[in-house]
Amino acid sequence: MRALLIRLTAMTAAGAGLLSGLLTAATHAPWTLVLFRAALAFTLVLAVGFGLGLILMRTALRRRYEEAVEASRRVRGNR
C-alpha cells in the first residue's frame, strides 16, 4: 500500500506541475516564471501527498495495533 501511495503521489505531483507549466506558458509568460510555477505546484502537491500518506499509515498502524491488543485480551480472558 505504501508503494502505491508513493507512486500515486508522484504521478499526481508531476501532472500538477505539467498542467501548471502548460497553463502558464499559454499566457506567454517568461520561462523563468513557467518553471517557478511548475516547480511550486509540484512541490505543494508532493508535500500534501506526503502528509496524507503519513496520516493514512498512522491510521493503518493504529488499527493493526488495536486488533492485536484486542486479540491478546480475548486469549487471556479465555484461560
N, CA, C and O atoms as a MOPAC input file, in Angstrom:
PM7 MOZYME 1SCF
protein

 N      0.82200 1    -1.18700 1     0.00000 1
 C      0.00000 1     0.00000 1     0.00000 1
 C      0.86800 1     1.25400 1     0.00000 1
 O      0.53400 1     2.25500 1    -0.63300 1
 N      1.96000 1     1.18400 1     0.70300 1
 C      2.85500 1     2.34300 1     0.77800 1
 C      3.43200 1     2.68200 1    -0.59600 1
 O      3.51500 1     3.85100 1    -0.97000 1
 N      3.83100 1     1.64100 1    -1.35000 1
 C      4.39500 1     1.87600 1    -2.68100 1
 C      3.35200 1     2.48300 1    -3.61300 1
 O      3.66700 1     3.36400 1    -4.41300 1
 N      2.11500 1     2.01500 1    -3.51100 1
 C      1.03600 1     2.56600 1    -4.33000 1
 C      0.79600 1     4.02900 1    -3.99400 1
 O      0.59700 1     4.85200 1    -4.88800 1
 N      0.81300 1     4.34800 1    -2.72700 1
 C      0.59700 1     5.72700 1    -2.29300 1
 C      1.71800 1     6.64200 1    -2.78900 1
 O      1.45900 1     7.76500 1    -3.22200 1
 N      2.94800 1     6.16900 1    -2.72700 1
 C      4.08300 1     6.96700 1    -3.20900 1
 C      3.98600 1     7.17100 1    -4.71600 1
 O      4.20900 1     8.27400 1    -5.21300 1
 N      3.65400 1     6.11000 1    -5.43800 1
 C      3.54100 1     6.20400 1    -6.89400 1
 C      2.41400 1     7.15000 1    -7.28900 1
 O      2.57600 1     7.96800 1    -8.19400 1
 N      1.29100 1     7.04100 1    -6.62300 1
 C      0.15000 1     7.90500 1    -6.92800 1
 C      0.46200 1     9.36300 1    -6.61900 1
 O      0.08300 1    10.25200 1    -7.38200 1
 N      1.14000 1     9.61500 1    -5.52500 1
 C      1.52100 1    10.98300 1    -5.16200 1
 C      2.49400 1    11.56400 1    -6.18000 1
 O      2.36000 1    12.72000 1    -6.58100 1
 N      3.47100 1    10.76800 1    -6.59700 1
 C      4.44900 1    11.25800 1    -7.57700 1
 C      3.79100 1    11.55100 1    -8.92000 1
 O      4.11100 1    12.55100 1    -9.56200 1
 N      2.87800 1    10.68900 1    -9.34600 1
 C      2.19500 1    10.91500 1   -10.61900 1
 C      1.29400 1    12.14700 1   -10.55400 1
 O      1.22200 1    12.91700 1   -11.51100 1
 N      0.61800 1    12.33100 1    -9.44400 1
 C     -0.25100 1    13.49700 1    -9.28700 1
 C      0.57000 1    14.78400 1    -9.23800 1
 O      0.18700 1    15.79500 1    -9.82700 1
 N      1.69000 1    14.74200 1    -8.53900 1
 C      2.54900 1    15.92400 1    -8.45900 1
 C      3.12700 1    16.27300 1    -9.82900 1
 O      3.19700 1    17.44600 1   -10.19600 1
 N      3.53800 1    15.25800 1   -10.58100 1
 C      4.06500 1    15.51400 1   -11.92300 1
 C      2.96700 1    16.08500 1   -12.82300 1
 O      3.21900 1    16.99900 1   -13.60800 1
 N      1.77400 1    15.55700 1   -12.71000 1
 C      0.66000 1    16.08100 1   -13.50100 1
 C      0.33800 1    17.52100 1   -13.15000 1
 O      0.07000 1    18.33700 1   -14.03200 1
 N      0.36500 1    17.83100 1   -11.86600 1
 C      0.08600 1    19.20900 1   -11.43500 1
 C      1.16500 1    20.15700 1   -11.93600 1
 O      0.86300 1    21.26800 1   -12.37300 1
 N      2.40900 1    19.73000 1   -11.87600 1
 C      3.49500 1    20.57000 1   -12.38000 1
 C      3.39700 1    20.78700 1   -13.87500 1
 O      3.60700 1    21.89600 1   -14.36600 1
 N      3.07600 1    19.72000 1   -14.60200 1
 C      2.93400 1    19.83000 1   -16.05200 1
 C      1.75400 1    20.73300 1   -16.42800 1
 O      1.88100 1    21.59500 1   -17.29700 1
 N      0.63200 1    20.53600 1   -15.78400 1
 C     -0.54500 1    21.35700 1   -16.07000 1
 C     -0.28800 1    22.82800 1   -15.73900 1
 O     -0.66000 1    23.72100 1   -16.50100 1
 N      0.34500 1    23.06400 1   -14.60600 1
 C      0.65400 1    24.44000 1   -14.22600 1
 C      1.61900 1    25.07500 1   -15.22500 1
 O      1.46100 1    26.23700 1   -15.60300 1
 N      2.60800 1    24.31000 1   -15.64400 1
 C      3.55800 1    24.83200 1   -16.63000 1
 C      2.90300 1    25.12900 1   -17.95900 1
 O      3.19200 1    26.14900 1   -18.58500 1
 N      2.01300 1    24.23200 1   -18.40000 1
 C      1.32700 1    24.45500 1   -19.67100 1
 C      0.40400 1    25.66900 1   -19.61500 1
 O      0.36200 1    26.46400 1   -20.55400 1
 N     -0.32800 1    25.80900 1   -18.52600 1
 C     -1.23300 1    26.95800 1   -18.40600 1
 C     -0.46700 1    28.28100 1   -18.31200 1
 O     -0.89800 1    29.29900 1   -18.85500 1
 N      0.65100 1    28.25200 1   -17.63000 1
 C      1.44700 1    29.48000 1   -17.52100 1
 C      2.10800 1    29.80400 1   -18.85500 1
 O      2.20000 1    30.97200 1   -19.23000 1
 N      2.56500 1    28.78800 1   -19.57200 1
 C      3.19000 1    29.01300 1   -20.88000 1
 C      2.16300 1    29.51500 1   -21.89200 1
 O      2.50600 1    30.26600 1   -22.80500 1
 N      0.91200 1    29.10500 1   -21.73400 1
 C     -0.13100 1    29.54200 1   -22.65900 1
 C     -0.40500 1    31.04500 1   -22.54400 1
 O     -0.93800 1    31.65600 1   -23.47100 1
 N     -0.04600 1    31.62300 1   -21.42700 1
 C     -0.24800 1    33.06800 1   -21.25100 1
 C      0.95800 1    33.86600 1   -21.71300 1
 O      1.02900 1    35.07800 1   -21.50800 1
 N      1.91200 1    33.17600 1   -22.34400 1
 C      3.13500 1    33.80000 1   -22.86700 1
 C      3.96100 1    34.45000 1   -21.76300 1
 O      4.51100 1    35.53700 1   -21.94000 1
 N      4.03900 1    33.78200 1   -20.64200 1
 C      4.84200 1    34.27700 1   -19.52100 1
 C      6.30800 1    33.90800 1   -19.76900 1
 O      6.59200 1    32.99300 1   -20.54200 1
 N      7.22100 1    34.60000 1   -19.12800 1
 C      8.64500 1    34.25100 1   -19.27100 1
 C      8.90800 1    32.83300 1   -18.75000 1
 O      8.20800 1    32.35200 1   -17.85900 1
 N      9.91500 1    32.17900 1   -19.31100 1
 C     10.18900 1    30.78200 1   -18.95600 1
 C     10.59700 1    30.61800 1   -17.50500 1
 O     10.36000 1    29.56800 1   -16.90800 1
 N     11.20400 1    31.63700 1   -16.93400 1
 C     11.55900 1    31.52100 1   -15.51600 1
 C     10.30500 1    31.43000 1   -14.65200 1
 O     10.26800 1    30.68700 1   -13.67100 1
 N      9.28900 1    32.18500 1   -15.02400 1
 C      8.02800 1    32.13600 1   -14.28900 1
 C      7.32100 1    30.80000 1   -14.52000 1
 O      6.72500 1    30.24800 1   -13.59500 1
 N      7.38200 1    30.28700 1   -15.73000 1
 C      6.78100 1    28.98500 1   -16.04000 1
 C      7.41800 1    27.90600 1   -15.18900 1
 O      6.71700 1    27.10000 1   -14.57600 1
 N      8.74100 1    27.88400 1   -15.14600 1
 C      9.45500 1    26.87500 1   -14.35700 1
 C      9.19800 1    27.03100 1   -12.86400 1
 O      9.04500 1    26.04400 1   -12.14500 1
 N      9.15200 1    28.27700 1   -12.40500 1
 C      8.90300 1    28.51900 1   -10.98900 1
 C      7.51900 1    28.02700 1   -10.57700 1
 O      7.37600 1    27.36100 1    -9.55200 1
 N      6.50400 1    28.35100 1   -11.36900 1
 C      5.14200 1    27.93200 1   -11.03000 1
 C      4.98200 1    26.41700 1   -11.12500 1
 O      4.29100 1    25.81300 1   -10.30400 1
 N      5.61100 1    25.80700 1   -12.11400 1
 C      5.53900 1    24.34500 1   -12.24400 1
 C      6.22000 1    23.67200 1   -11.05500 1
 O      5.70100 1    22.69900 1   -10.50700 1
 N      7.36900 1    24.18500 1   -10.66100 1
 C      8.07900 1    23.61800 1    -9.50700 1
 C      7.29000 1    23.83100 1    -8.22200 1
 O      7.26000 1    22.95600 1    -7.35600 1
 N      6.65700 1    24.98200 1    -8.09800 1
 C      5.85800 1    25.26500 1    -6.91000 1
 C      4.65200 1    24.32600 1    -6.83300 1
 O      4.35000 1    23.79500 1    -5.76400 1
 N      3.97000 1    24.12300 1    -7.94500 1
 C      2.81600 1    23.21400 1    -7.96100 1
 C      3.27200 1    21.79000 1    -7.63900 1
 O      2.62300 1    21.09200 1    -6.86000 1
 N      4.37600 1    21.36300 1    -8.23000 1
 C      4.91300 1    20.02600 1    -7.96500 1
 C      5.23100 1    19.85800 1    -6.48300 1
 O      4.87700 1    18.84500 1    -5.87900 1
 N      5.89100 1    20.83800 1    -5.90500 1
 C      6.29400 1    20.76600 1    -4.50600 1
 C      5.08800 1    20.76300 1    -3.56600 1
 O      5.05400 1    20.00100 1    -2.59900 1
 N      4.11600 1    21.59900 1    -3.84500 1
 C      2.93400 1    21.65700 1    -2.98300 1
 C      2.14400 1    20.34900 1    -3.00500 1
 O      1.73800 1    19.85100 1    -1.95500 1
 N      1.92700 1    19.79700 1    -4.18800 1
 C      1.18600 1    18.53800 1    -4.28900 1
 C      1.97300 1    17.41600 1    -3.64400 1
 O      1.39200 1    16.55100 1    -2.98800 1
 N      3.28000 1    17.41500 1    -3.81700 1
 C      4.12300 1    16.39200 1    -3.19700 1
 C      4.07300 1    16.48800 1    -1.66900 1
 O      4.01500 1    15.46500 1    -0.98800 1
 N      4.09500 1    17.70100 1    -1.13300 1
 C      4.03700 1    17.88600 1     0.31800 1
 C      2.68900 1    17.44800 1     0.88700 1
 O      2.63600 1    16.80600 1     1.93600 1
 N      1.60500 1    17.79000 1     0.20200 1
 C      0.27900 1    17.38300 1     0.65800 1
 C      0.14600 1    15.86000 1     0.60000 1
 O     -0.39400 1    15.24500 1     1.52000 1
 N      0.63300 1    15.26300 1    -0.46900 1
 C      0.59200 1    13.80700 1    -0.59000 1
 C      1.41300 1    13.12200 1     0.48200 1
 O      1.00500 1    12.08700 1     1.01000 1
 N      2.55800 1    13.68100 1     0.80800 1
 C      3.40000 1    13.11400 1     1.86200 1
 C      2.68100 1    13.19000 1     3.20900 1
 O      2.69600 1    12.23100 1     3.98100 1
 N      2.05800 1    14.32400 1     3.48500 1
 C      1.32100 1    14.47300 1     4.74400 1
 C      0.14700 1    13.52400 1     4.84100 1
 O     -0.07400 1    12.91400 1     5.88700 1
 N     -0.61200 1    13.39100 1     3.76000 1
 C     -1.73100 1    12.45300 1     3.76400 1
 C     -1.24900 1    11.01200 1     3.89900 1
 O     -1.89900 1    10.18900 1     4.54400 1
 N     -0.10800 1    10.71500 1     3.28700 1
 C      0.46200 1     9.37200 1     3.42000 1
 C      0.82600 1     9.05500 1     4.86100 1
 O      0.60600 1     7.93900 1     5.33000 1
 N      1.38200 1    10.03300 1     5.56200 1
 C      1.70900 1     9.82200 1     6.97400 1
 C      0.45400 1     9.57900 1     7.79900 1
 O      0.43700 1     8.71500 1     8.67600 1
 N     -0.59000 1    10.33900 1     7.51700 1
 C     -1.84200 1    10.17300 1     8.25700 1
 C     -2.45100 1     8.80600 1     7.98800 1
 O     -2.89600 1     8.13300 1     8.91700 1
 N     -2.47500 1     8.38700 1     6.72000 1
 C     -3.04300 1     7.08200 1     6.37800 1
 C     -2.24900 1     5.94000 1     6.99100 1
 O     -2.83600 1     4.98000 1     7.49100 1
 N     -0.93900 1     6.02800 1     6.96000 1
 C     -0.11700 1     4.96100 1     7.53300 1
 C     -0.26700 1     4.91900 1     9.05400 1
 O     -0.29000 1     3.83900 1     9.64500 1
 N     -0.36700 1     6.06500 1     9.67600 1
 C     -0.57100 1     6.08900 1    11.13000 1
 C     -1.89700 1     5.43300 1    11.48900 1
 O     -1.98200 1     4.67300 1    12.45400 1
 N     -2.92800 1     5.73200 1    10.70800 1
 C     -4.23800 1     5.14400 1    10.96000 1
 C     -4.19600 1     3.63000 1    10.77000 1
 O     -4.76400 1     2.89100 1    11.57500 1
 N     -3.53500 1     3.16500 1     9.72300 1
 C     -3.44800 1     1.72900 1     9.47000 1
 C     -2.67500 1     1.02200 1    10.58500 1
 O     -3.07600 1    -0.05300 1    11.03100 1
 N     -1.58000 1     1.61400 1    11.03100 1
 C     -0.79900 1     1.01200 1    12.11100 1
 C     -1.58800 1     0.99700 1    13.42000 1
 O     -1.50800 1     0.04200 1    14.19300 1
 N     -2.34000 1     2.05300 1    13.65500 1
 C     -3.13900 1     2.11400 1    14.88400 1
 C     -4.22000 1     1.04100 1    14.88300 1
 O     -4.45500 1     0.39400 1    15.90400 1
 N     -4.87600 1     0.84900 1    13.74600 1
 C     -5.90000 1    -0.19900 1    13.65500 1
 C     -5.29400 1    -1.58100 1    13.85400 1
 O     -5.87400 1    -2.42400 1    14.53800 1
 N     -4.13900 1    -1.81200 1    13.26100 1
 C     -3.47700 1    -3.11100 1    13.41700 1
 C     -3.09900 1    -3.34100 1    14.88800 1
 O     -3.26200 1    -4.44300 1    15.41100 1
 N     -2.59600 1    -2.29500 1    15.54400 1
 C     -2.22900 1    -2.41100 1    16.94700 1
 C     -3.45700 1    -2.69900 1    17.80100 1
 O     -3.41200 1    -3.55600 1    18.68300 1
 N     -4.55900 1    -1.98700 1    17.54300 1
 C     -5.77800 1    -2.20600 1    18.33000 1
 C     -6.32900 1    -3.60900 1    18.12200 1
 O     -6.84100 1    -4.21100 1    19.06500 1
 N     -6.23600 1    -4.14500 1    16.90000 1
 C     -6.68400 1    -5.51500 1    16.64800 1
 C     -5.81000 1    -6.51600 1    17.40300 1
 O     -6.31300 1    -7.49400 1    17.95300 1
 N     -4.50300 1    -6.26700 1    17.42600 1
 C     -3.59400 1    -7.17400 1    18.12100 1
 C     -3.84500 1    -7.14800 1    19.63300 1
 O     -3.81900 1    -8.19200 1    20.28500 1
 N     -4.08700 1    -5.96700 1    20.18500 1
 C     -4.35800 1    -5.84300 1    21.61900 1
 C     -5.67700 1    -6.52100 1    21.95700 1
 O     -5.77900 1    -7.21700 1    22.96700 1
 N     -6.67700 1    -6.32400 1    21.12600 1
 C     -7.97800 1    -6.94600 1    21.35400 1
 C     -7.87300 1    -8.46700 1    21.28600 1
 O     -8.50100 1    -9.16900 1    22.07800 1
 N     -7.09100 1    -8.97200 1    20.35100 1
 C     -6.91500 1   -10.42700 1    20.23100 1
 C     -6.19000 1   -10.98800 1    21.44900 1
 O     -6.53400 1   -12.06800 1    21.93000 1
 N     -5.18700 1   -10.26300 1    21.95300 1
 C     -4.46300 1   -10.75800 1    23.12100 1
 C     -5.34600 1   -10.71600 1    24.37500 1
 O     -5.19800 1   -11.55600 1    25.26300 1
 N     -6.24300 1    -9.76600 1    24.44800 1
 C     -7.16300 1    -9.70500 1    25.58400 1
 C     -8.14700 1   -10.87000 1    25.54700 1
 O     -8.50400 1   -11.42600 1    26.58600 1
 N     -8.58300 1   -11.23700 1    24.33400 1
 C     -9.50300 1   -12.37900 1    24.21400 1
 C     -8.81400 1   -13.66600 1    24.62600 1
 O     -9.42900 1   -14.51500 1    25.27000 1
 N     -7.55300 1   -13.82300 1    24.26900 1
 C     -6.81600 1   -15.03600 1    24.60900 1
 C     -6.64800 1   -15.12900 1    26.11500 1
 O     -6.83900 1   -16.20500 1    26.68300 1
 N     -6.30100 1   -14.05300 1    26.76800 1
 C     -6.12500 1   -14.05400 1    28.22500 1
 C     -7.44800 1   -14.28100 1    28.93500 1
 O     -7.48200 1   -14.91100 1    29.99200 1
 N     -8.53400 1   -13.77900 1    28.37100 1
 C     -9.82900 1   -13.91000 1    29.00200 1
 C    -10.37800 1   -15.33700 1    28.94500 1
 O    -11.24100 1   -15.68700 1    29.75000 1
 N     -9.91100 1   -16.14800 1    28.03500 1
 C    -10.39600 1   -17.49300 1    27.86600 1
 C     -9.71500 1   -18.49600 1    28.80500 1
 O    -10.13000 1   -19.65400 1    28.86100 1
 N     -8.70900 1   -18.08900 1    29.52100 1
 C     -7.95000 1   -19.02000 1    30.38400 1
 C     -8.69400 1   -19.36200 1    31.60700 1
 O     -8.20200 1   -20.12800 1    32.43600 1

